[in-house]
Amino acid sequence: MMLLLMIAIIVMIYYVLAEDSLIEETSRCSDCQTLIKDSYLYCPNCKKQLKKECEQCNKFIDVTWRHCPYCK
């Protein structure tokens, strides 16, 4: 009985940690609310542009940012 309880606790901890990592790596599209990874350039559902290329350093940044955090 004790072994089953320990296994259940381990499984619950695993799912909580897995859910936390999923939340960190994803967000929602502001237009269609589809789950998207932070690395996506466009929403795979509605095709909204999520990132743009900085004109000076060519790194991809969020389209809502006014200034590139990588440039001086």
Secondary structure, DSSP 8 states (H G I E B T S, - for coil): -HHHHHHHHHHHHHHHHHHHHHHHHEEE-TTT--EEETT-SB-TTT--B-EEE-TTT--EEETT-SS-TT--
